[in-house]
Amino acid sequence: MAEDKVSLDLTEETLQSMEVGMAFRDYSGRISSMDFHRTSSYLVTASDDESIRLYDVANATCLKTINSKKYGVELVCFTSHPTTVIYSSKNGWDESLRLLSLNDNKYLRYFKGHHDRVVSLSLCARNEFFISGSLDRTVLLWDQRAEKCQGLLRVQGRPATAYDDQGLVFSIASGGYIRLFDTRKYEKGPFEIYSVGGDFSDANVVKFSNDGRLMLLTTTNGFIHVLDSFRGTLLCSFNVKPVSTNSTLEASFSPEGMFVISGSGDGSVYAWSVRSGKEVASWMSTEKEPPVIKWAPGNVMFATGSSELSFWVPDLSKLGTYAGRK
């Protein structure tokens, strides 16, 4: 089988050919969060039907469904282990973060500290640390091995948080600014503060590109801003339909950082070139809410989650280079 696999470069043409290759439609609530494991072929989703589901993407199968009826579930992230996740609950803020083993459905730890809904969760790729941002206007720093937080930062407004790929820097976005912190000396305050061009609406999601050179920030106004991580320069801004206060506008870099894909307040999906700043593809939808959206690590594939989970792959028959191949 391996010889038949076609190695595809991600070009505008490839992106434009992408369509849903597989969909899971057995959800009875909207998908609120999902995460690809960095090194395995696993994907985890959290849904308003109060379920956490684990998928093997390579075999297109749902391996496990775990219900969290008592606490509800909103955000979910893999730890370094492919069957252990941290998730935020929808009810009961005091212990709103939990470390869960999907293998045996056991809680390994409760993390106590927030007093309102957790709206941002980011795990460090290099060690056991993670950060969470809450509507209680705090960002807490955690070690997976301890129940109590290791650090607390106060913010203005709704925070979005992210680690860079090396785990050396984390960012907190809120109220029109992105603040960068050194993970080893965060208590000294941010070493850089970047403005995002006068957009002071609430931050939804902040992310670094895989190589750490770029950052993106989405806001409730429906803007996706792309910045140079080292200089803070605003490289381009894209605009989609704004999202409702309860929704999150999510965007994602392609693996090499050349393209940005994003949901929209009208449920559609858009793709832009970072280099040209132009829209290169769009996929319309009948959904009314923005999908959560994640690019699969190292693959020409992305996933969207709305009332169903969809995996998007290139349609080789639409690509001139491959159309003649059998």
C-alpha positions in Angstrom: 0.0 0.0 0.0 2.8 2.4 0.9 3.9 2.8 -2.7 0.5 4.0 -3.8 0.6 6.9 -1.4 1.0 10.2 -3.3 3.2 12.8 -1.7 1.3 16.1 -2.0 2.7 19.6 -1.6 0.2 21.9 -0.1 -0.4 24.5 -2.9 -3.4 26.7 -3.5 -4.6 24.2 -6.1 -4.4 21.4 -3.5 -6.3 23.4 -1.0 -9.0 24.3 -3.4 -9.6 20.7 -4.2 -10.2 19.7 -0.6 -13.5 18.2 0.4 -15.0 16.1 3.1 -13.6 12.6 2.8 -15.2 11.1 5.9 -17.8 12.4 8.3 -19.2 11.2 11.7 -22.7 12.3 12.1 -23.7 10.6 15.3 -23.4 13.6 17.6 -26.5 14.9 19.4 -24.9 18.3 20.3 -22.3 20.6 18.7 -18.6 19.8 18.9 -17.1 22.4 21.2 -13.4 21.4 20.9 -11.0 18.9 19.4 -7.3 18.1 19.3 -5.0 16.0 17.2 -2.3 14.1 19.1 1.1 15.3 18.0 2.7 12.0 17.3 0.0 9.3 17.0 -3.0 9.2 14.6 -5.5 10.0 17.3 -8.0 12.8 17.5 -10.2 13.7 20.5 -13.4 15.7 20.5 -15.6 17.3 23.2 -19.2 17.9 22.5 -22.3 19.6 23.9 -23.9 16.1 24.2 -21.5 15.8 27.1 -19.3 13.2 25.5 -15.5 12.9 24.9 -14.7 10.8 21.8 -11.4 9.3 20.7 -10.8 8.6 17.0 -8.1 6.7 15.2 -7.9 9.0 12.1 -5.7 6.5 10.1 -8.4 3.9 10.3 -11.3 6.3 10.4 -12.8 4.7 13.5 -14.2 6.0 16.8 -12.3 4.0 19.4 -14.1 5.2 22.5 -16.9 7.4 23.8 -16.8 8.6 27.4 -19.7 10.5 28.9 -19.2 13.4 31.3 -22.8 13.9 32.2 -22.2 15.2 35.7 -19.6 17.9 34.8 -20.2 18.5 31.1 -17.3 19.1 28.8 -16.2 22.1 26.8 -12.4 22.2 25.9 -10.2 19.1 25.5 -6.5 18.7 24.9 -4.2 15.7 24.7 -1.3 15.3 27.0 1.9 13.8 25.6 0.2 10.4 26.1 -2.3 9.5 23.3 -5.0 8.3 25.6 -4.8 10.9 28.4 -6.5 14.2 28.1 -7.1 17.4 30.1 -10.6 18.8 29.8 -12.6 21.7 31.1 -16.1 21.1 32.5 -19.2 23.2 31.9 -20.5 23.2 35.5 -18.7 23.4 38.8 -15.8 25.9 38.3 -13.8 25.1 41.3 -12.6 21.8 39.8 -13.3 22.7 36.2 -10.1 21.1 34.9 -9.5 17.4 35.0 -6.9 14.9 33.9 -8.6 11.9 32.5 -7.3 8.5 31.3 -9.5 7.5 28.3 -8.2 3.9 28.6 -10.1 3.1 31.8 -12.2 6.3 32.2 -10.4 7.2 35.4 -9.8 10.7 36.7 -6.1 11.0 37.5 -6.2 14.6 39.0 -8.5 17.6 39.5 -7.0 21.0 39.1 -8.6 23.6 41.5 -8.4 27.3 41.0 -10.7 28.9 38.5 -14.0 30.6 39.6 -15.7 30.8 36.2 -15.8 29.1 32.8 -12.5 28.1 31.3 -12.3 29.5 27.7 -8.7 28.7 26.8 -6.5 25.7 27.4 -3.0 25.1 26.0 -0.6 22.3 26.8 3.2 22.6 26.6 4.6 20.2 24.0 7.9 19.7 25.8 7.0 19.0 29.4 4.1 18.6 31.8 3.0 22.2 32.0 -0.2 23.7 30.8 -2.0 27.1 31.0 -5.7 27.9 31.2 -7.6 31.2 30.8 -11.0 31.8 32.3 -13.8 34.4 32.3 -12.8 35.0 35.9 -10.0 37.2 34.3 -7.2 35.0 35.4 -4.6 32.9 33.5 -3.4 30.0 35.6 -0.1 28.0 35.1 -0.2 24.4 36.0 2.0 21.3 36.4 0.0 18.1 35.4 1.5 16.4 38.5 0.0 18.9 41.0 -3.6 19.9 42.0 -2.8 23.5 42.7 -1.8 26.1 40.2 1.9 27.1 40.0 1.3 30.7 38.9 -1.5 33.2 38.4 -1.7 36.2 36.0 -4.5 38.7 36.0 -5.9 39.9 32.6 -8.4 42.5 31.3 -11.3 40.7 29.7 -11.6 37.3 28.1 -8.1 35.7 27.7 -6.8 33.4 24.9 -3.6 31.5 25.7 -1.0 29.5 23.7 2.5 27.9 24.1 4.9 28.0 21.2 6.1 24.7 19.9 9.4 24.8 21.9 7.6 25.5 25.1 9.9 28.4 25.8 7.3 31.2 25.3 3.6 31.5 26.0 1.2 34.2 24.8 -1.9 35.7 26.4 -4.2 37.7 24.2 -6.9 39.9 25.5 -8.5 43.3 24.7 -6.6 44.1 21.5 -3.1 43.1 22.7 -0.9 39.9 22.7 1.5 39.6 25.5 4.5 37.3 25.3 6.0 35.7 28.4 9.2 33.7 29.0 8.0 30.5 30.6 11.0 30.4 33.0 10.5 34.0 34.2 6.8 34.8 33.6 6.4 36.5 37.0 8.5 39.3 35.7 5.7 40.2 33.3 5.6 40.1 29.5 8.8 40.7 27.5 6.8 41.9 24.5 3.4 43.4 24.0 1.9 43.5 20.5 -1.1 45.5 19.4 -3.4 44.0 16.8 -4.3 47.1 14.8 -7.1 48.7 16.9 -9.3 45.6 17.2 -10.2 45.7 20.9 -13.0 43.1 20.7 -12.7 39.9 22.8 -9.9 37.5 22.0 -11.1 34.0 21.0 -8.1 32.0 20.0 -4.3 32.7 19.8 -1.9 30.3 18.2 1.7 30.0 17.0 2.7 28.5 13.7 4.7 25.2 13.9 8.0 27.0 13.3 7.1 29.8 15.8 7.6 32.6 13.3 4.0 33.5 13.0 1.0 34.0 15.4 -2.7 34.3 14.7 -5.4 35.8 16.8 -9.1 35.5 16.2 -11.6 37.9 17.8 -15.4 38.0 18.3 -15.6 40.7 15.7 -14.8 38.1 13.1 -11.2 39.1 12.5 -8.2 36.7 12.0 -5.0 38.7 12.5 -1.6 37.2 11.5 1.5 38.7 13.1 5.3 38.2 12.9 6.1 36.6 16.3 9.5 38.2 16.6 8.7 41.8 15.5 5.0 42.0 16.3 4.3 43.3 12.8 0.7 42.8 11.7 1.2 40.9 8.4 -2.5 40.5 7.3 -6.0 40.5 8.7 -8.9 38.5 7.3 -12.5 39.1 8.1 -15.4 36.6 8.4 -18.9 36.9 9.8 -18.7 37.8 13.6 -19.6 35.1 16.1 -22.1 35.2 18.9 -20.9 35.8 22.4 -21.2 32.2 23.3 -19.3 30.9 20.3 -15.6 30.8 19.6 -14.0 31.7 16.2 -11.2 29.2 15.6 -8.5 29.4 12.9 -5.5 27.2 12.3 -2.2 27.4 10.4 -1.4 24.8 7.8 1.7 22.8 8.9 4.3 25.0 7.1 2.5 28.2 8.0 1.7 29.3 4.4 -2.1 29.2 4.8 -4.7 30.0 7.4 -8.0 28.2 7.5 -10.9 29.5 9.7 -14.5 29.0 10.5 -17.0 31.8 10.3 -20.0 33.1 12.2 -22.2 31.7 9.3 -20.7 28.2 9.6 -18.6 28.5 6.4 -14.9 27.7 6.2 -12.3 29.9 4.5 -8.7 29.6 3.5 -6.2 32.4 2.9 -2.6 32.7 1.7 -0.4 34.4 4.4 2.0 35.5 1.7 -0.5 37.2 -0.6 -3.1 38.0 2.0 -5.8 36.8 -0.4 -8.6 34.3 0.0 -7.7 31.1 -1.9 -10.7 28.8 -1.1 -14.1 28.7 0.7 -16.6 26.1 1.5 -20.1 27.2 2.3 -22.3 25.6 4.9 -25.9 25.5 6.1 -24.7 25.6 9.8 -25.4 28.7 11.8 -22.4 28.5 14.2 -18.6 28.6 13.4 -17.0 25.1 13.3 -14.0 24.3 15.4 -11.1 23.7 13.0 -7.8 22.0 13.4 -5.1 21.1 10.8 -3.7 17.5 11.2 0.0 17.6 12.2 2.2 16.9 9.1 -0.7 15.9 6.9 -2.6 17.4 4.0 -5.8 17.2 6.0 -7.9 19.3 8.3 -10.9 18.5 10.5 -13.9 20.6 11.3 -16.4 20.0 14.1 -19.9 21.4 14.2 -23.0 19.2 14.5 -20.8 16.6 12.9 -17.1 15.7 12.6 -15.6 16.1 9.1 -12.2 15.2 7.7 -11.2 17.2 4.7 -8.7 15.8 2.2 -7.6 16.7 -1.4 -9.7 15.3 -4.2 -6.9 14.0 -6.5 -9.2 13.8 -9.5 -9.5 17.6 -9.4 -5.7 18.1 -9.5 -4.2 18.2 -13.0 -1.0 16.6 -11.9 -2.7 13.5 -10.6 -5.8 13.3 -12.7 -4.3 11.0 -15.3 -3.1 8.5 -12.7 -5.0 5.3 -11.9 
